Amino acid sequence: MALAANPRSALLTGVNPFLKIGLSFGLIALALALKDLSAMGVLVAGLLLLLAQLPMRPLIWLYCLVSLGIFVVTSAWLLGSWSEAALAGLRLLAIFLPGPVLALSTPPTDLLRSLQKAPLPGFLALSLMPLWRFFPLMLQELERIWEANRLRGIDLRRRPGQWFSGLLVPLVFQMVVYADEVTVGLQTRGYDPDAPRSCSRPVGWRPLDSLFCLIIGVWIGSVIYLEWFT
């Protein structure tokens, strides 16, 4: 997998998926509780550092920055305060970044292997794997649809009115096709969630997980200190 081969994402890729799932929920809850601009800035800065470890096209960064800028300017106009608008923009980033960042850094096979240690039914563990894989797959399909429109001479950047018919509708159809392919693949291979596994070893706790917890603890501790102790 490309993520595992990329040296920049090696740290995040090797972390226990359970730890990353718990961290994503914790970061979202923390983002909803923060009210200090500096604390929110430290939280978002840490998320951006995590995101920088993953391979992403510069064009995606540009679109995200433009969208965030529009959101902040609109919020400042509606709220009448740039500080409140900046806090709202950072909160939005802190809520939406954990899921994609941690999903992009988790190979589906590692997620399924770690779920084998959880007291979950086999069909539920299998259902969580395509859901976790959905985020990077959706980004890939968006890039393909965007490039296909460019080959047809349609520049969606200058035609926002065609985003629904030229971007969202094809994306929905591709997701339906993806779901059908997963179903057919499972039926073809005769998948049985209750059958024993012969070559799959569950993912356990490793030294890298302890190092990751230490780094995250320092980061979250700094955010908490800025919010409630200064």
Contacts in CASP RR format, 6 or more apart in sequence:
PFRMAT RR
TARGET T0000
AUTHOR 0000-0000-0000
METHOD contacts of the structure
MODEL  1
MALAANPRSALLTGVNPFLKIGLSFGLIALALALKDLSAMGVLVAGLLLL
LAQLPMRPLIWLYCLVSLGIFVVTSAWLLGSWSEAALAGLRLLAIFLPGP
VLALSTPPTDLLRSLQKAPLPGFLALSLMPLWRFFPLMLQELERIWEANR
LRGIDLRRRPGQWFSGLLVPLVFQMVVYADEVTVGLQTRGYDPDAPRSCS
RPVGWRPLDSLFCLIIGVWIGSVIYLEWFT
1 107 0 8 1.000
2 55 0 8 1.000
3 9 0 8 1.000
3 13 0 8 1.000
3 54 0 8 1.000
3 55 0 8 1.000
3 104 0 8 1.000
3 105 0 8 1.000
3 107 0 8 1.000
4 10 0 8 1.000
4 13 0 8 1.000
4 107 0 8 1.000
6 13 0 8 1.000
6 54 0 8 1.000
6 55 0 8 1.000
8 52 0 8 1.000
8 53 0 8 1.000
8 54 0 8 1.000
8 55 0 8 1.000
9 53 0 8 1.000
9 54 0 8 1.000
9 55 0 8 1.000
9 105 0 8 1.000
11 53 0 8 1.000
11 208 0 8 1.000
11 212 0 8 1.000
12 20 0 8 1.000
12 50 0 8 1.000
12 53 0 8 1.000
12 54 0 8 1.000
12 101 0 8 1.000
12 102 0 8 1.000
12 105 0 8 1.000
13 105 0 8 1.000
13 106 0 8 1.000
13 107 0 8 1.000
13 110 0 8 1.000
14 110 0 8 1.000
14 206 0 8 1.000
14 208 0 8 1.000
15 105 0 8 1.000
15 208 0 8 1.000
15 209 0 8 1.000
15 212 0 8 1.000
16 114 0 8 1.000
16 203 0 8 1.000
16 204 0 8 1.000
16 205 0 8 1.000
16 206 0 8 1.000
16 209 0 8 1.000
17 106 0 8 1.000
17 110 0 8 1.000
17 111 0 8 1.000
17 114 0 8 1.000
17 115 0 8 1.000
17 132 0 8 1.000
17 203 0 8 1.000
18 114 0 8 1.000
18 118 0 8 1.000
19 209 0 8 1.000
19 212 0 8 1.000
19 213 0 8 1.000
20 102 0 8 1.000
20 105 0 8 1.000
20 106 0 8 1.000
21 102 0 8 1.000
23 98 0 8 1.000
23 102 0 8 1.000
23 216 0 8 1.000
24 98 0 8 1.000
24 99 0 8 1.000
24 102 0 8 1.000
26 98 0 8 1.000
27 43 0 8 1.000
27 47 0 8 1.000
27 94 0 8 1.000
27 98 0 8 1.000
28 94 0 8 1.000
28 95 0 8 1.000
28 98 0 8 1.000
30 43 0 8 1.000
30 94 0 8 1.000
30 220 0 8 1.000
30 223 0 8 1.000
31 40 0 8 1.000
31 43 0 8 1.000
31 91 0 8 1.000
31 94 0 8 1.000
31 95 0 8 1.000
32 91 0 8 1.000
32 95 0 8 1.000
33 227 0 8 1.000
34 40 0 8 1.000
34 43 0 8 1.000
34 91 0 8 1.000
34 94 0 8 1.000
34 223 0 8 1.000
34 227 0 8 1.000
35 87 0 8 1.000
35 227 0 8 1.000
36 226 0 8 1.000
36 227 0 8 1.000
36 230 0 8 1.000
37 83 0 8 1.000
37 86 0 8 1.000
37 87 0 8 1.000
37 90 0 8 1.000
38 226 0 8 1.000
39 223 0 8 1.000
39 224 0 8 1.000
39 226 0 8 1.000
39 227 0 8 1.000
40 87 0 8 1.000
40 90 0 8 1.000
40 91 0 8 1.000
40 94 0 8 1.000
41 90 0 8 1.000
42 219 0 8 1.000
42 222 0 8 1.000
42 223 0 8 1.000
42 226 0 8 1.000
43 90 0 8 1.000
43 94 0 8 1.000
43 223 0 8 1.000
44 90 0 8 1.000
44 93 0 8 1.000
44 94 0 8 1.000
44 97 0 8 1.000
46 219 0 8 1.000
47 93 0 8 1.000
47 94 0 8 1.000
47 97 0 8 1.000
47 98 0 8 1.000
47 101 0 8 1.000
48 97 0 8 1.000
50 101 0 8 1.000
50 105 0 8 1.000
51 97 0 8 1.000
51 101 0 8 1.000
53 105 0 8 1.000
54 101 0 8 1.000
54 104 0 8 1.000
54 105 0 8 1.000
57 143 0 8 1.000
60 139 0 8 1.000
68 89 0 8 1.000
68 92 0 8 1.000
68 93 0 8 1.000
71 88 0 8 1.000
71 89 0 8 1.000
71 92 0 8 1.000
72 85 0 8 1.000
72 86 0 8 1.000
72 88 0 8 1.000
72 89 0 8 1.000
73 85 0 8 1.000
75 84 0 8 1.000
75 85 0 8 1.000
75 88 0 8 1.000
75 89 0 8 1.000
76 82 0 8 1.000
76 84 0 8 1.000
76 85 0 8 1.000
79 85 0 8 1.000
79 88 0 8 1.000
99 135 0 8 1.000
100 135 0 8 1.000
100 136 0 8 1.000
100 139 0 8 1.000
103 132 0 8 1.000
103 133 0 8 1.000
103 134 0 8 1.000
103 135 0 8 1.000
103 136 0 8 1.000
104 135 0 8 1.000
104 136 0 8 1.000
106 132 0 8 1.000
108 129 0 8 1.000
108 130 0 8 1.000
108 132 0 8 1.000
108 133 0 8 1.000
110 203 0 8 1.000
111 128 0 8 1.000
111 129 0 8 1.000
111 132 0 8 1.000
112 125 0 8 1.000
112 126 0 8 1.000
112 129 0 8 1.000
112 200 0 8 1.000
113 200 0 8 1.000
113 201 0 8 1.000
113 202 0 8 1.000
113 203 0 8 1.000
114 202 0 8 1.000
114 203 0 8 1.000
114 204 0 8 1.000
115 125 0 8 1.000
115 128 0 8 1.000
115 129 0 8 1.000
116 125 0 8 1.000
116 197 0 8 1.000
116 200 0 8 1.000
116 202 0 8 1.000
117 202 0 8 1.000
117 203 0 8 1.000
117 204 0 8 1.000
118 125 0 8 1.000
121 193 0 8 1.000
122 193 0 8 1.000
122 194 0 8 1.000
123 193 0 8 1.000
125 193 0 8 1.000
126 186 0 8 1.000
126 191 0 8 1.000
126 193 0 8 1.000
130 178 0 8 1.000
130 179 0 8 1.000
130 182 0 8 1.000
134 175 0 8 1.000
137 178 0 8 1.000
138 171 0 8 1.000
138 175 0 8 1.000
141 171 0 8 1.000
141 174 0 8 1.000
141 175 0 8 1.000
142 167 0 8 1.000
142 171 0 8 1.000
145 166 0 8 1.000
145 167 0 8 1.000
145 170 0 8 1.000
145 171 0 8 1.000
145 174 0 8 1.000
146 156 0 8 1.000
146 167 0 8 1.000
148 170 0 8 1.000
149 155 0 8 1.000
149 156 0 8 1.000
149 166 0 8 1.000
149 167 0 8 1.000
154 162 0 8 1.000
154 166 0 8 1.000
156 162 0 8 1.000
156 163 0 8 1.000
156 166 0 8 1.000
156 167 0 8 1.000
185 191 0 8 1.000
END
